[in-house]
Amino acid sequence: MGTLWIALRALVYATGFVLLWGWLAYQAHLQDYRLGVWLPEWMAAPGVLLMIVGAMLVLACIATFVVRGRGTPAPFDAPRKFVASGPYRWVRNPMYIGGFTVLLGYALCAGSLGALAVAFAMLGLVHLFVIFYEEPTLDRQFGESYEAYRRTTRRWLPRRPR
């Protein structure tokens, strides 16, 4: 029952995060009509693909946090154990990359410059959050194991695990 409860909380938090940013992207998309600017229609198909890939990455991260970390992606209900497996073997922030990829895909699918701006704004805000809150918190919580992970795993650009 414990793992099921963690999984339910993780899905609720992740859904809330995606819906918040999705709503912001949609609101920005509505402004495109006022300005009369859109991205080319041929970008819709790659956009759908990016949304699917991003969603799959987010779900893989959630599953890894629930099963391996015994926690959720939310900072206030974070994993109890250090997680450096699954997508986290390749890059330190795959959850945020997945969320960005979903938003980027939505912007391309909708042909929206406004939604594209929101996707990049999200990436910028998340970067600041990672640098000023998440990394120092993980360092305090997990110490040397997190430091070793930081030395071998990039923050944003995936690389084959050693």
C-alpha positions in Angstrom: 0.0 0.0 0.0 2.9 2.4 0.7 4.3 2.3 -2.8 0.8 2.8 -4.3 0.2 5.9 -2.0 3.6 7.3 -3.1 2.8 6.7 -6.8 -0.6 8.4 -6.4 1.0 11.5 -4.8 3.7 11.6 -7.5 1.1 11.5 -10.3 -0.9 14.2 -8.7 2.1 16.5 -8.2 3.5 15.9 -11.7 0.0 16.4 -13.2 -0.3 19.7 -11.4 3.1 20.8 -12.6 2.3 20.0 -16.2 -1.2 21.5 -16.0 0.2 24.7 -14.6 2.8 25.1 -17.3 0.4 23.9 -19.9 -2.2 26.5 -18.9 0.4 29.2 -19.1 1.5 28.0 -22.5 -2.1 28.0 -23.7 -2.7 31.5 -22.4 0.4 32.7 -24.2 -0.8 30.8 -27.3 -4.0 32.8 -27.2 -1.9 36.0 -27.6 -0.5 34.7 -30.9 -3.9 35.5 -32.5 -3.7 39.1 -31.4 -0.2 39.5 -32.9 -1.0 37.5 -36.0 2.2 35.4 -35.8 2.5 31.6 -35.9 5.1 28.9 -36.4 4.9 26.9 -39.7 2.3 24.2 -39.9 4.8 21.5 -40.7 6.1 21.7 -37.2 2.9 20.1 -35.8 4.0 16.5 -36.4 7.4 16.9 -34.8 5.6 18.7 -31.9 3.3 15.7 -31.3 6.4 13.4 -31.3 8.2 15.7 -28.8 5.1 15.7 -26.5 5.0 11.9 -26.5 8.7 11.5 -25.8 8.7 14.2 -23.1 5.7 12.6 -21.4 7.3 9.2 -21.5 10.5 10.6 -19.9 8.5 12.3 -17.2 6.6 9.0 -16.4 9.9 7.1 -16.3 11.3 9.7 -13.8 8.2 9.4 -11.7 8.4 5.6 -11.7 12.1 5.8 -10.7 11.4 8.2 -7.9 8.6 6.1 -6.6 10.3 2.7 -6.8 13.9 3.5 -6.1 13.7 6.8 -4.2 10.6 6.0 -2.2 9.3 9.6 -2.8 7.8 12.0 -5.4 9.2 14.6 -7.7 7.9 17.4 -5.5 10.5 19.2 -3.4 8.2 19.1 -0.3 7.7 15.3 -0.7 11.1 14.4 -2.2 12.6 10.9 -2.5 13.9 9.4 0.8 16.8 7.6 -1.0 19.3 9.1 -3.5 18.3 8.3 -7.1 21.0 7.9 -9.7 19.3 5.2 -11.8 16.9 5.1 -14.7 16.9 8.4 -16.7 19.0 9.9 -13.8 22.0 7.8 -14.9 22.2 9.9 -18.1 21.5 13.4 -16.8 20.8 15.0 -13.4 17.5 16.7 -14.4 15.6 14.4 -16.8 12.2 15.3 -15.2 12.6 19.0 -16.1 13.9 18.1 -19.5 10.8 15.9 -20.1 8.5 18.8 -18.9 10.3 21.2 -21.2 10.1 18.7 -24.1 6.3 18.4 -23.6 5.9 22.2 -23.6 8.2 22.6 -26.6 6.2 19.9 -28.4 2.9 21.7 -27.6 4.3 25.0 -28.9 5.3 23.4 -32.2 2.1 21.4 -32.5 0.0 24.6 -31.8 2.3 26.7 -34.0 2.6 29.1 -31.1 5.5 31.6 -30.5 3.9 32.5 -27.2 3.9 28.9 -26.0 7.5 28.6 -27.2 8.4 31.6 -25.1 6.7 30.0 -22.1 8.6 26.7 -22.6 12.0 28.6 -22.6 10.9 30.7 -19.6 10.1 27.5 -17.7 13.5 26.1 -18.6 15.2 29.3 -17.3 13.2 29.3 -14.1 13.9 25.7 -13.5 17.6 26.2 -14.1 17.6 28.9 -11.3 15.6 26.6 -9.0 18.1 23.8 -9.6 21.2 26.0 -9.0 19.9 27.9 -5.9 17.7 25.4 -4.2 17.7 21.8 -5.5 21.5 21.2 -5.8 22.4 22.7 -2.4 19.5 20.8 -0.7 20.6 17.5 -2.3 24.2 18.1 -1.3 23.2 18.7 2.3 20.8 15.6 2.3 23.0 13.1 0.5 26.6 14.4 0.9 29.4 12.6 -0.8 27.2 10.3 -2.9 25.5 13.4 -4.5 28.9 15.1 -5.0 30.2 12.0 -6.8 27.1 12.0 -8.9 27.5 15.6 -9.8 31.1 15.0 -10.9 30.1 12.2 -13.3 26.6 13.3 -14.5 25.8 16.5 -16.4 23.1 18.8 -15.3 21.3 19.3 -18.6 23.0 17.5 -21.5 22.7 13.7 -21.4 25.8 11.6 -21.7 26.3 7.9 -21.7 26.7 6.6 -18.1 30.2 5.5 -17.0 
